[in-house]
Amino acid sequence: MRFRGSALIGLLSCLARSAAAQQPSAPAEAPDVAASGSAPAAPSEAGGAGAGLFESSLSDASAAPSALDPGARAPTLHGYARTDVFAGKAVGSSGPEFQAAYAEVALRLGVDDPGVGDAHAEVRVRAGLDGVTPGPDVDLREAYVNVYLGRLDLRVGQQIIVWGRADAFNPTNNLTPTDVRVRSPVEDDRRLGSLAARLWLDLAPVRLEGVWLPVYAASEIPSVGLPEFVSASEPRYPGPALDNGLGALRVHLELPSIEASASYLLGHAPLPGLALRDYTVGVEPPVIRIARAAYRQQVVGADFSTALGEWAAIRGEAAYRRPFDYQDTVQAPRPDLQYAVGIEHDFGPVSVIAQYLGRYVFDWRREDGPDDPIDPRALVDFMEPLPLFLRDSIEASIEEELRLRNQILFVQRARVQHLASVRAEWRALDDTLSLSALGLVNLTTREWLLYPKLAYSISDSMSVAVGAELYTGPAGSLFDLIEDRLSAGYAELRLSF
């Protein structure tokens, strides 16, 4: 549940470039924004130098629930207060501007009854310029209850569900949404909670996991404005109904030498596409209304992690995604196979994860937009009722433009894509100082991102961090569209309690 005010439909940013200015690009599910349409995964805790970027890969976020404080029944309350400043290039000019400057307080409440269950809730209150909403935010990030019934564990409530074992790029992670617009030094803060029921059945060494999300929630990316005469309309999202829910099943194999899982998902994808809502004719000024529109998909995935003795750990992940009716639905991507394999090793105080990432798009064709793009001003000269051939021609031209924008959004501008990522972290001064960085490059589309970060723990409860989030890509690419909105340097002061 989120109480944030309504935001501009972020995905309509893909229409910012008119057909006359199109430049084909040669970039999710993030990001990987570059590989997947969402932002990189990251640690769930944010405590100063002890929560560097590297930690996101060191734990499986899909693990079954565990007691907050075994043996203790008293409620626990902790949290943090922080202030953050993000500064980057002003949109449309070369001068700097503050993209975000806010203060935030988070409270985390835990209640535990050993052997029966536990409960967890986190509320965040933010005030100031945060790059998402103009006024104060009250965000119920998570609020769920765990119940332990022998071999069966059940979790119900608002929760963030992350699947996958690879670092940053998780092809099997298609459950809860992300908001790339959130400005925070902690990558995990971009994740959004969803109302869900989740259960685990322990049949060691096999563990079954089931997930049900009855209410649709959409991922967000920044808006970079709309062309003249194009406006954002109400999104087309599925309502709360049994047939509209998302269901997923995952089978885990947990052995001393290897851990692996296979999964299947059926439901609406978190990242919507763009679709035509309606348009006006015979009136001044003309209006073309575009809506974010959800689509249903099925995803088959698998992942594994193992060790090469004590020298290194190997992780891999792959998923085949097939949207329903993709040939007849403008807002849906084409089927694709996404995959990642990586190795991690510690060189003394330096930890490194290196990965190869890839994507193959089935039934692919390059979308170049309409041959004769419609000029919205010409709609003023028409009158209702339109002849059928003219209506078909207008709608076909608009939808061809949308197919091009959706292909950019879903990172399918090439049939085969090759990417590489490296995450490194150096710890010093008894782990009070951390220097880390995540870098990702799409070798096919020539897009890249870099997240450097320096964090220092002044005391057990106080820390500071400085860093940057940098995106770039050729004209017409996804990173080119979001570069001015998201590329920035930042500083943070945090007090934990």
VEXVOKE-190362 format. One record per residue (C-alpha): x, y negated, z; residue in three letters; chain. Coordinates in steps of 0.001 Angstrom, whole numbers. Each point is the difference from the previous one (the first is absolute). Layout:
REM residues N
PT        xx        yy        zz   rest   kette
PT         X         Y         Z    ALA       A
...
REM end
This chain:
REM residues 497
PT        xx        yy        zz   rest   kette
PT         0         0         0    MET       A
PT      1428     -3393     -1016    ARG       A
PT     -1358     -3440       769    PHE       A
PT      2128     -1779     -2553    ARG       A
PT     -1768     -2602     -2121    GLY       A
PT      -714       711     -3641    SER       A
PT      3094      -208     -2203    ALA       A
PT       336      -802     -3671    LEU       A
PT      -205      3126     -2040    ILE       A
PT      3681       752      -182    GLY       A
PT        41      2395     -2880    LEU       A
PT     -1500     -2614     -2328    LEU       A
PT      3487     -1447       -77    SER       A
PT       661      2280     -2929    CYS       A
PT     -2137     -2301     -2153    LEU       A
PT      2231     -2996       679    ALA       A
PT      1597       300     -3429    ARG       A
PT     -2278      -563     -2963    SER       A
PT        42      2233     -3045    ALA       A
PT      1791     -2672     -1998    ALA       A
PT      2892        56      2422    ALA       A
PT       296      3770       304    GLN       A
PT      3479      1465       147    GLN       A
PT        95      3781        83    PRO       A
PT      1943      1366      2956    SER       A
PT      2037      2957      -310    ALA       A
PT     -2406      1604      8669    PRO       A
PT     -3481      2181      6222    ALA       A
PT     -1251      2245        69    GLU       A
PT      3200     -2675      2078    ALA       A
PT      2101      -427       440    PRO       A
PT      -192       236      -380    ASP       A
PT     -1859     -2591     -1779    VAL       A
PT      2240       841     -2914    ALA       A
PT      -763      3660        27    ALA       A
PT     -3392       227      1576    SER       A
PT     -1878     -3233       390    GLY       A
PT       537      -367      3705    SER       A
PT      2729     -1136      2300    ALA       A
PT      2767      2194      1383    PRO       A
PT      -685      2028      3101    ALA       A
PT      1697      -925      3250    ALA       A
PT       221       616      3705    PRO       A
PT     -3132      -232      2089    SER       A
PT      1773     -1742      2861    GLU       A
PT      1578     -3402      -303    ALA       A
PT      2302      -438      2967    GLY       A
PT      2964     -1998     -1161    GLY       A
PT      3234      1616     -1087    ALA       A
PT     -1264      3403      1016    GLY       A
PT     -2587       -51     -2792    ALA       A
PT      2063      -421     -3156    GLY       A
PT     -1212       782     -3481    LEU       A
PT      1831      3303        67    PHE       A
PT     -2254      1489      2675    GLU       A
PT     -2981       361     -2331    SER       A
PT      1523      3108     -1513    SER       A
PT       935      1717      3237    LEU       A
PT     -3441      1160      1082    SER       A
PT     -2957      1682     -1654    ASP       A
PT     -2908     -2382       524    ALA       A
PT     -2426      2845      -644    SER       A
PT       926      1775      3243    ALA       A
PT     -2801      1207      2239    ALA       A
PT      -962     -2160      3014    PRO       A
PT      1897       242      3246    SER       A
PT      -723     -1308      3470    ALA       A
PT      1027     -3600       620    LEU       A
PT      1489       800      3397    ASP       A
PT      -247      3681       969    PRO       A
PT      -903       468      3644    GLY       A
PT     -1242     -3565       487    ALA       A
PT     -3701      -910         0    ARG       A
PT       289     -3751       602    ALA       A
PT      -591     -2273     -3023    PRO       A
PT      3092     -1573     -1528    THR       A
PT       129     -3493     -1458    LEU       A
PT      2869     -1415     -1994    HIS       A
PT       552     -2162     -3052    GLY       A
PT      1951     -2945     -1302    TYR       A
PT      -103     -3689      -814    ALA       A
PT      1864     -1315     -3003    ARG       A
PT       432     -3021     -2202    THR       A
PT       970       319     -3669    ASP       A
PT       955     -2427     -2752    VAL       A
PT       189       911     -3719    PHE       A
PT      1425     -2460     -2530    ALA       A
PT       353       434     -3746    GLY       A
PT      -223     -1765     -3325    LYS       A
PT     -3136     -2070      -509    ALA       A
PT     -2302      1455     -2640    VAL       A
PT       365     -1880     -3284    GLY       A
PT      3137     -1908      1027    SER       A
PT      3598       545      1056    SER       A
PT      -411     -1614      3418    GLY       A
PT      -386      1928      3289    PRO       A
PT     -3158       364      2074    GLU       A
PT     -1202      1761      3143    PHE       A
PT     -1934      3061     -1097    GLN       A
PT      -884      1037      3549    ALA       A
PT       531     -1373      3516    ALA       A
PT     -2030      1620      2748    TYR       A
PT      -113      1309      3541    ALA       A
PT     -1396      3437       810    GLU       A
PT      -854      1947      3137    VAL       A
PT      -636      3768       -70    ALA       A
PT     -1481      2087      2800    LEU       A
PT       201      3814         8    ARG       A
PT     -2126      1963      2423    LEU       A
PT       446      3713       663    GLY       A
PT     -2010      2349      2192    VAL       A
PT      1051      3616       555    ASP       A
PT     -1617      3006      1657    ASP       A
PT      2536      2854      -274    PRO       A
PT     -1391      3101     -1619    GLY       A
PT     -3221     -1757     -1045    VAL       A
PT       943     -2886     -2256    GLY       A
PT      1082     -3606      -208    ASP       A
PT     -1061     -3282     -1557    ALA       A
PT      1887     -2813     -1675    HIS       A
PT      -968     -3522     -1066    ALA       A
PT      1958     -2932     -1402    GLU       A
PT     -1299     -3539      -470    VAL       A
PT      1983     -2775     -1645    ARG       A
PT      -829     -3714       216    VAL       A
PT      1782     -2294     -2435    ARG       A
PT      -160     -3786      -421    ALA       A
PT      1707     -2256     -2508    GLY       A
PT       845       287     -3676    LEU       A
PT       270      3713      -765    ASP       A
PT      -346        20     -3781    GLY       A
PT     -3285      1943       157    VAL       A
PT     -2661     -2002      1855    THR       A
PT      -104     -3726       921    PRO       A
PT     -1151       419      3617    GLY       A
PT       551      2249      2997    PRO       A
PT      -131      3751      -565    ASP       A
PT     -1288      2674      2366    VAL       A
PT      1012      3403     -1331    ASP       A
PT     -1058      3288      1580    LEU       A
PT      2873      1910     -1547    ARG       A
PT      -781      3408      1536    GLU       A
PT     -2489      1378      2530    ALA       A
PT      -350      3769       217    TYR       A
PT      -508      2918      2367    VAL       A
PT      1896      3318       -26    ASN       A
PT     -1671      3118      1335    VAL       A
PT      1983      3226       609    TYR       A
PT     -1976      3247      -294    LEU       A
PT      2547      2788       220    GLY       A
PT      1384       537     -3479    ARG       A
PT     -2242     -2762     -1373    LEU       A
PT       797     -3722       331    ASP       A
PT     -2455     -2685     -1110    LEU       A
PT       536     -3736      -531    ARG       A
PT     -2931     -2343      -711    VAL       A
PT       -56     -3764      -481    GLY       A
PT      1845     -2840     -1723    GLN       A
PT      3408      1368      -975    GLN       A
PT      2895      -260     -2433    ILE       A
PT       764      3272     -1782    ILE       A
PT      3320       401     -1800    VAL       A
PT       888      3118     -1971    TRP       A
PT      3335       916     -1510    GLY       A
PT      3638       588       966    ARG       A
PT      1905     -2086     -2553    ALA       A
PT      1292     -3439       954    ASP       A
PT     -2088     -3067      -994    ALA       A
PT     -1504      1695     -3075    PHE       A
PT     -2666      2589       875    ASN       A
PT     -1957      1410     -2975    PRO       A
PT     -2248      2080      2289    THR       A
PT      -951     -3017      2142    ASN       A
PT     -3411      -966     -1424    ASN       A
PT     -2159      -266      3120    LEU       A
PT        -4     -3339      1818    THR       A
PT       654     -3325     -1790    PRO       A
PT      2771     -2596       249    THR       A
PT       101     -3793      -193    ASP       A
PT      3151     -1194     -1741    VAL       A
PT      -911     -3614       828    ARG       A
PT       774       509      3716    VAL       A
PT      3188     -1856       928    ARG       A
PT      1987      1929      2589    SER       A
PT      3567      1273       491    PRO       A
PT     -1532      3404       809    VAL       A
PT     -1022      1843     -3162    GLU       A
PT     -2562      2091      1850    ASP       A
PT     -2046     -3120       798    ASP       A
PT     -1285        95     -3565    ARG       A
PT     -1991      3135       714    ARG       A
PT     -3724      -377       689    LEU       A
PT     -2102      2216      2217    GLY       A
PT     -3128      1842     -1172    SER       A
PT     -2854      1701      1774    LEU       A
PT       842      3711      -196    ALA       A
PT      -364      3434      1534    ALA       A
PT      3142      2141        18    ARG       A
PT       573      3484      1347    LEU       A
PT      2862      2457       349    TRP       A
PT      -211      3772       437    LEU       A
PT      3159      1643      1328    ASP       A
PT       620      3457     -1462    LEU       A
PT      3766       -91       515    ALA       A
PT      2093       -64     -2094    PRO       A
PT     -2878     -1300     -2145    VAL       A
PT     -1960     -3106       938    ARG       A
PT     -3154     -1153     -1794    LEU       A
PT      -938     -3676      -185    GLU       A
PT     -3284     -1448     -1214    GLY       A
PT      -946     -3664      -518    VAL       A
PT     -3339     -1694      -682    TRP       A
PT      -371     -3742      -729    LEU       A
PT     -3684      -975      -283    PRO       A
PT       514     -3735      -708    VAL       A
PT      2005     -1376     -2926    TYR       A
PT      2716     -2591       678    ALA       A
PT      2068     -1610     -2759    ALA       A
PT      3697      -823      -253    SER       A
PT       980     -3615      -676    GLU       A
PT      2696     -1781     -1984    ILE       A
PT       477     -3773      -389    PRO       A
PT     -2024     -2125     -2380    SER       A
PT      1940     -2247     -2359    VAL       A
PT     -2981     -1839     -1430    GLY       A
PT     -2445       562     -2841    LEU       A
PT      -173     -1228     -3590    PRO       A
PT     -2441     -2732      -878    GLU       A
PT     -3649      1132       -67    PHE       A
PT       814      3285      1762    VAL       A
PT     -1319       388      3558    SER       A
PT        80      2619      2710    ALA       A
PT     -3245      1819       643    SER       A
PT     -1124      2253      2830    GLU       A
PT      1980      3284       -61    PRO       A
PT     -1605      3253     -1071    ARG       A
PT       755      2335      2885    TYR       A
PT     -1871      3159      1019    PRO       A
PT     -2410      -406      2894    GLY       A
PT        20      2156      3140    PRO       A
PT     -1537      3271     -1166    ALA       A
PT       875      3665       314    LEU       A
PT       795       281     -3707    ASP       A
PT      2253     -3080       120    ASN       A
PT      2296      1177      2774    GLY       A
PT      3596      1144      -468    LEU       A
PT       983      3499      1059    GLY       A
PT      3460      1544       149    ALA       A
PT      1590      3247      1146    LEU       A
PT      3652       655       795    ARG       A
PT      1716      3301       831    VAL       A
PT      3260      -265      1949    HIS       A
PT      2697      2662       242    LEU       A
PT      2319      -613      2933    GLU       A
PT      3073      2233       268    LEU       A
PT      3348      -654      1696    PRO       A
PT      1782      -260     -3350    SER       A
PT     -2617     -1890     -2034    ILE       A
PT     -3223     -1944       288    GLU       A
PT     -2360      -304     -2950    ALA       A
PT     -3607      -762      -823    SER       A
PT     -2504       116     -2846    ALA       A
PT     -2992     -2318      -217    SER       A
PT     -3157      -742     -1965    TYR       A
PT     -1992     -3239        36    LEU       A
PT     -3342      -932     -1564    LEU       A
PT     -1467     -3487       225    GLY       A
PT       364     -3651      -977    HIS       A
PT      3553     -1342      -373    ALA       A
PT      1033     -2736      2476    PRO       A
PT      1277     -2281     -2776    LEU       A
PT     -2884     -1153     -2249    PRO       A
PT       304     -1039     -3609    GLY       A
PT     -1575     -2896     -1898    LEU       A
PT     -3330       198     -1839    ALA       A
PT     -2352     -2388     -1807    LEU       A
PT     -2923     -1112      2147    ARG       A
PT     -1875     -2306     -2376    ASP       A
PT       341     -3192     -2065    TYR       A
PT     -2122     -2941     -1046    THR       A
PT      -886     -1239     -3481    VAL       A
PT     -1649     -3209     -1166    GLY       A
PT       924     -2024      3097    VAL       A
PT      2789     -2432       821    GLU       A
PT      2457       910      1412    PRO       A
PT       180      3689      -962    PRO       A
PT       772      2518      2731    VAL       A
PT      1507      3488      -176    ILE       A
PT      -308      1853      3308    ARG       A
PT      2472      2736       841    ILE       A
PT      -356      2372      2948    ALA       A
PT      2321      2319      1849    ARG       A
PT     -1459      3450      -591    ALA       A
PT       775      3274      1762    ALA       A
PT       385      3318     -1799    TYR       A
PT       -62      3626      1143    ARG       A
PT      2994      2281      -316    GLN       A
PT      1352      3350      1056    GLN       A
PT      3596       422      1108    VAL       A
PT      1977      3216       431    VAL       A
PT      3254      -453      1905    GLY       A
PT      2875      1736      1760    ALA       A
PT      3002     -1014      2092    ASP       A
PT      2886      1579      1887    PHE       A
PT      2924      -811      2262    SER       A
PT      2996      2146       908    THR       A
PT      3609      -352      1099    ALA       A
PT      3344       821     -1586    LEU       A
PT      1511      1215      3240    GLY       A
PT       856     -3026      2129    GLU       A
PT      1287     -1997     -2944    TRP       A
PT     -3165     -1388     -1580    ALA       A
PT     -3776       242      -228    ALA       A
PT     -1875       511     -3259    ILE       A
PT     -3531     -1258      -566    ARG       A
PT     -2271       310     -3017    GLY       A
PT     -3545      -843      -977    GLU       A
PT     -2223       141     -3099    ALA       A
PT     -3647      -619      -877    ALA       A
PT     -2165       428     -3084    TYR       A
PT     -2760     -2625      -139    ARG       A
PT     -2990       334     -2329    ARG       A
PT     -2654     -2757        19    PRO       A
PT     -3510       999     -1063    PHE       A
PT     -1310     -1380     -3320    ASP       A
PT      3205     -1962      -560    TYR       A
PT      -549      -126     -3760    GLN       A
PT     -3391     -1685       403    ASP       A
PT       734     -2047      3150    THR       A
PT      2005     -3143      -528    VAL       A
PT      1020      -364      3675    GLN       A
PT      1610      3453       314    ALA       A
PT      3619       895      -840    PRO       A
PT       975      2985     -2091    ARG       A
PT      1015      3290      1661    PRO       A
PT      3599        47      1190    ASP       A
PT      2581      2036      1873    LEU       A
PT      2089     -1836      2591    GLN       A
PT      2998      1557      1719    TYR       A
PT      2859      -819      2360    ALA       A
PT      3032      1836      1326    VAL       A
PT      2539     -1416      2406    GLY       A
PT      2939       740      2254    ILE       A
PT       877     -1651      3298    GLU       A
PT      3292        76      1869    HIS       A
PT      1621     -1792      2917    ASP       A
PT      3468     -1451      -513    PHE       A
PT       752      -696      3640    GLY       A
PT     -2037     -3090       958    PRO       A
PT     -1293      -373     -3583    VAL       A
PT     -3067      1946     -1149    SER       A
PT      -799       258     -3711    VAL       A
PT     -2949      1351     -1966    ILE       A
PT       321       211     -3795    ALA       A
PT     -2897      1070     -2229    GLN       A
PT      -925       633     -3598    TYR       A
PT     -3611      -864      -832    LEU       A
PT     -1983       609     -3145    GLY       A
PT     -3353      -202     -1706    ARG       A
PT     -1416      1733     -3084    TYR       A
PT     -3301     -1221     -1478    VAL       A
PT     -2204      2506     -1823    PHE       A
PT     -2110      -919     -3034    ASP       A
PT      1960     -3253       -86    TRP       A
PT      -330     -2844     -2422    ARG       A
PT      1346     -3508       230    ARG       A
PT     -2637     -2656       512    GLU       A
PT       736     -3209     -1891    ASP       A
PT     -3276     -1844       493    GLY       A
PT     -2555      -941     -2662    PRO       A
PT      1103      -765     -3550    ASP       A
PT     -2444     -2924       -64    ASP       A
PT      -383     -1204      3603    PRO       A
PT     -3251     -1723       845    ILE       A
PT       126     -3738       689    ASP       A
PT     -2379      -582      2939    PRO       A
PT      -913     -3436     -1404    ARG       A
PT     -1540      1712     -3022    ALA       A
PT     -2619      1523      2312    LEU       A
PT     -1628     -3455       279    VAL       A
PT     -1028       213     -3669    ASP       A
PT     -1929      3274       453    PHE       A
PT     -3535       393      1231    MET       A
PT     -1857      2823      1700    GLU       A
PT     -1037      2520     -1054    PRO       A
PT      3285       876     -1667    LEU       A
PT       -21      2384     -2949    PRO       A
PT      1234      3420      1071    LEU       A
PT      3086      -101     -2251    PHE       A
PT      1038     -3388      1422    LEU       A
PT      -476      1121      3617    ARG       A
PT      2054      3132      -684    ASP       A
PT      2747     -2091     -1609    SER       A
PT       209     -2447      2915    ILE       A
PT        58      2720      2656    GLU       A
PT      2514      2125     -1931    ALA       A
PT      2394     -2983      -222    SER       A
PT      -257      -730      3718    ILE       A
PT       446      3656       960    GLU       A
PT      3083       357     -2198    GLU       A
PT      1535     -2891      1916    GLU       A
PT      -950      1682      3287    LEU       A
PT      1567      3299     -1085    ARG       A
PT      3287     -1837      -546    LEU       A
PT      -162     -1641      3435    ARG       A
PT      -939      3275      1684    ASN       A
PT      2910      1772     -1671    GLN       A
PT      2325     -2574      1565    ILE       A
PT     -1731       311      3353    LEU       A
PT       184      3815        67    PHE       A
PT      3634        47     -1132    VAL       A
PT      -619      1917     -3206    GLN       A
PT      1610     -2217     -2646    ARG       A
PT      2304      2885      -973    ALA       A
PT      -740      3694      -419    ARG       A
PT      3075      1007      2028    VAL       A
PT      1582     -2131      2715    GLN       A
PT      3205       521      1964    HIS       A
PT       651     -1753      3303    LEU       A
PT      2591       102      2756    ALA       A
PT       -49     -1188      3590    SER       A
PT      2594      -344      2750    VAL       A
PT      -646      -769      3655    ARG       A
PT      2937      -601      2334    ALA       A
PT       335     -1055      3615    GLU       A
PT      3053      -801      2120    TRP       A
PT      -365       -84      3787    ARG       A
PT      2502     -1544      2405    ALA       A
PT       393     -1460      3491    LEU       A
PT     -1719      2943      1703    ASP       A
PT     -2838       -82     -2525    ASP       A
PT      -898     -3601       793    THR       A
PT      1119     -1194     -3452    LEU       A
PT     -1450      1398     -3223    SER       A
PT       812      -934     -3578    LEU       A
PT     -2259      1769     -2492    SER       A
PT     -1178      -248     -3579    ALA       A
PT     -2396      1720     -2365    LEU       A
PT       588      -339     -3723    GLY       A
PT     -2080      1417     -2842    LEU       A
PT       474      -358     -3739    VAL       A
PT     -2238      1172     -2821    ASN       A
PT      2556       916     -2656    LEU       A
PT     -2700       170     -2669    THR       A
PT     -1805     -3308       573    THR       A
PT      3029     -1869      1455    ARG       A
PT     -1927     -1039      3108    GLU       A
PT      1599        73      3422    TRP       A
PT      -512      -899      3633    LEU       A
PT      2376      -551      2925    LEU       A
PT      -827      -145      3725    TYR       A
PT      3105     -1000      2037    PRO       A
PT      -418      -432      3776    LYS       A
PT      2204      -915      2964    LEU       A
PT     -1481       634      3467    ALA       A
PT      1461      -553      3454    TYR       A
PT     -1409       993      3386    SER       A
PT       758     -2818      2417    ILE       A
PT     -1401      2089      2858    SER       A
PT     -2245      3013       476    ASP       A
PT     -3029     -2200      -653    SER       A
PT      1231     -2739     -2330    MET       A
PT      1327       244     -3560    SER       A
PT       635     -2136     -3043    VAL       A
PT        61       921     -3676    ALA       A
PT       841     -1734     -3256    VAL       A
PT      -352      1430     -3477    GLY       A
PT     -1591      -308     -3396    ALA       A
PT     -2467      1651     -2377    GLU       A
PT      1032      -416     -3616    LEU       A
PT     -1885      1111     -3132    TYR       A
PT       811      -590     -3641    THR       A
PT      -873      1397     -3410    GLY       A
PT      -303      -936     -3676    PRO       A
PT     -2884     -2162     -1215    ALA       A
PT     -3327      1816        86    GLY       A
PT      1094      2622      2548    SER       A
PT     -1633       549      3388    LEU       A
PT      2964     -1359      1964    PHE       A
PT        75     -3056     -2252    ASP       A
PT     -3633      -690       965    LEU       A
PT       643       217      3748    ILE       A
PT      3576     -1346       121    GLU       A
PT      -832     -3632       851    ASP       A
PT     -2626       994      2573    ARG       A
PT      1994      2596      1932    LEU       A
PT      3721      -718      -445    SER       A
PT      1139     -1794      3145    ALA       A
PT      2456      -146      2860    GLY       A
PT     -1240       339      3559    TYR       A
PT       869      -337      3687    ALA       A
PT     -1737      1553      2993    GLU       A
PT       155      -304      3785    LEU       A
PT     -1724      2854      1870    ARG       A
PT      -783       645      3646    LEU       A
PT     -1132      3522       913    SER       A
PT     -1789       985      3191    PHE       A
REM end
